[in-house]
């Protein structure tokens, strides 16, 4: 009798020396043949990286925290000091790279750490907080042990999944499954069984960004309407209105005043904590674009 592909999957998953990409490709093969599209989406995301809407719905094991540092040309990397309430927000790292890319990062890591840079917009904002004298570029240090933990979570997820298939009598023969096995899989194997590990792998943002909403220059009521329609609470909008009044009019869309910049930082924190339903990556760009239009730069 030809060996069961599900049992082969269990062997691959239980041995940490087997190539993680090969393991995922076999899981992709099994999930596709059984018509388990949600699990198939997860394997593809691990193989190709989390892109598009999937970036906003990462599995928990792909969210970690790093060490915040900045590069000083004369001293190398030094601690980057930020207000205590922002430390957790700024050290949080969403790891979206494919497993193959992570393997390459670990292979070239120096001193056991990998650097995860901020986006250009985030970097500019963080550097502006340092004042006009010296501005050092910040980044986050992640130990390779944190990246290795991702591989461990992937292996465990596939092992649990393949054991569940076996328990439901779904083993396959060679690369084929019977009609009954496919029916059992569709009826009994649901992504909810793995939800705690996988998160919402279907993607789908719960926030609609009303970028087409008209924002008139220097008309705060249109800005307020735009923000509230995108889930910003009225108390936060009122706080922004006061910040706009207190700050001088900026010279460019990348040089908001200190009060407005602090407000943006607070809102990015809300996005990170989940109290404002928008991704951290999208929050800064959304607010910067809206305020830029208000100031007449967009």
N, C-alpha and C positions, 0 to 999 in steps of 0.2 A: 504494500500500500504506500502510495506517495505521502511524504511527510506533510503534516498540516502546516499551512502558512501561519496560522495563529500561534501554534506552538513554537515555530521558528521566531516569531515576533517576541514571544516571551523569553526565549533564549538570548536574543539580541539585547532586549531591554534590561535583563538581569545581570548582564556582564558589562561593567563600566569600561572595559577595554575596547569594546566595539565602537565603530565610528558612529557618531550621533546623527550625521546626515543620512547614512545608510539606513539607520533605524527609522528615521522619519519617513524616508522614501518608501520603506516597506509598510509603514503605518498608513501612508497615503494610498498605497496600492490596495490594502485591505479595506479601508474606509470607503474608497471609491467603488470597489466591486460590491460592497454591501449597501451602497446608497446612503451612507451616513454622512451627509453633506456638512454638518456642523463640525464634526471631528475632522473631516477632510479640510475644511477652511483653516482649522487650527494648525494642522500639519503644514499646510502651504505657507501660513504666516511664519512659522518657525523656520522653514526652509528658505523663504524669500525675504523675510523681514516684515515687520508690521508697518504697513503704509496706509495712506488715506484715512478713512474713518477708524480703521483698526488701531491706529496710533493712540486714539482717545479711549480705547477700551482694552488696555493691556492686562494680561493675567497678573495676579498679585506677585508671582515670583519674579516678574520682570520689572518690578518697581523697587528701587533700593535707595540708599543714602550714601553720599560720598563725603569727602573732606574738602572743605572750601579753601582754596589757595589762590594766590595771585603771583604772576611772574615779575620779579624785580630784576632788571638787567644786571645789576651789580651784585646781587645776593642769591639769585635763583628763586625758587618758589618759597614764598612766605605765607603765613596764615593771612586770610582775607577776613577782616573783621566787619561784621554786619550787626544791626540790632538783633537782640536775642529772639524777638518774636518772628524775625524773618529767617532765622538760621535753618529751621526745618524745611521751610519752603524752598530755599535756595540750594540746599544740599540734596534735595530729592532728585533722583535721576530715573527717567523712564527709558529703559533699554529696549530699543526697537530693532536693533540690528539682527540679521539672520544668524543662525547658529554658526554657519561657516565664517561669517565676518567676525564673530566673537572669538572663534578659534584663532583667526589671524591676529586679532588684537592681543590676545593672550600670548601668542608666540613671539610677538615683538615688544611685549611689555618690559619696561625697565624698572628694576627694584620692586617687582611684584605689583605694580599699579598701572592702571590705564586711565588716561585723561579723557574726560567727557566735557567738551566745551559748551558754553552757552550759545544760543543763537546770536546773530549779529545785533539784533535789536536789544536783546537782554544784556549782552556785553556792553553796549553803548550806555544803557541805562545804569548798570552797575558801576561803570567807570565814571559816569557823571556824578555819582554820589561821593566820590573821593575828593571833589573840589578841583580847583584849577592848578594846584602846584604840581603834584605828581599823580599820574593815573596809571595803575597797573592792571593788566588784563587778567580777570579772574577765570578760574576753571574749577573742575571738581575731580578729585582723585578717588578712583574706585579700585579696591583690592581685587586681584584676579580670583580670589576665593569666592567673591560675590558673583562673578561671572560663571565660575564652575558650578555654583549652586543652581544656576539656571539649567545646566545640562542634567543635573541630578533630578530636578523637578520634571523635566521632559521625560526622562527615562521612567520615573515612577508613575507618571500619568499614563504612559503607553503600557506599562506593565499591568497597572490596575485595569485599564481598558481591555487588554487582551485576556486577562483572567476572567473578567466579566463576560466576555464573549464565550470563553470556554464553559463557564458555569451555565450559560444559556444554550449550550449544545451547538455553538457556532465555531467550527474548527476549520472547515474547508479541506479540500484535497488538492494538493499542489497549489495552483493559483486560482482554483475555481471554488465556488460555493453553490450549493444546491438552492433551488427555489425556496425550499422550506427554511433554510438557514438565512436567506436574505429577508424573508418575511419575519422571522423571529427577531432579526437585528432591527428592522424598521419599527417593530412593535415594542421591543423591550430595552433597546440601548438608546438612552437619551442623554443629551449633553448636560442636563441638570445633575446627573450623577457625578459630574466632574466640575460643576460650576465653581466650587470654592477654589479650585486650582486654575481653571481656564479663564474665569471672568466672562465677560460678554464678548464672545469672539465674533458675533455677528456684526459688531460695530453699530453704527446708528447713533448719532449724537442726539441728545435730548434737547439741545438748544438750537433754535433757528436764528442765525445772525441776519438781521434785517439791514444788510449793507446797501440796499436800494433806497432806504429811508432818506428823505431829503434833510440835510442839516445845513441851516443857513448860517453864514458867517456872523459871529457875535450875537446870535439869537439863541440864548440858552434853553428856551422852551423847546426848540426843535431837537437840541442835543438830549435834553431830559426825556423827551418822548422816545427817541431812538434807544436810549439806554434802558428805560423801563420795559420797553417791548422785548428787550433781549435778556430780561431777567434780573436786571440791577434793581435792588430795593430802593424805595423812595428816600429812605434815610441816607443811603450812600450817595444818591443823586444830590441831595441837599448839602451834604458834606463837600461834594465836588464843587457845587456852585459857590460855596464860601471860599474854597481853595482858589478858584479862578479869580474871584474878586481880590483875594489877598496877594496873589502873584502878579508880577508884571507880564505884559504880553510877550510871549517868546519870539525870538528872532527867526526860528525855524521849527519844523515839526519834530526835530530830534532834540530840542532844548527847552522842554517844558520847565516851568518854575518849580521850586522845591516843594511847595505844598501840593501841587498837582502831581508831581512825580511820586511823592509819598503816597498819595491817594491811589495811583496806579499800582504801586507796590502792594498796598493793602488789598486791592481787588484781585491781584494775581494770587495773593495768599488765600483769599476766599475761594478762588477757583481750585487751588491745590487741596483745600480742605473739603471741598464738595458743597460748601454753602452757597456757592454761585455755580450753576450748572453749565459750565463751559470748561473746555480743557485748558490747562495751564499754558500750553503752547499757543493756543488761539487767543487767550485773554489779552495779552500785551498788545498784539497786533490789532485786535478789534478796538481796544480803547485808544490806542495811538492814532488809528485811522479816524475814529470819530472825533477826537479832540483836534486832530489836524484840520478836519473840515470846519470845525467850529472856529478855529483861529484863522481860517482862510487859506490853508496850505494845500487842501485837497480839492 
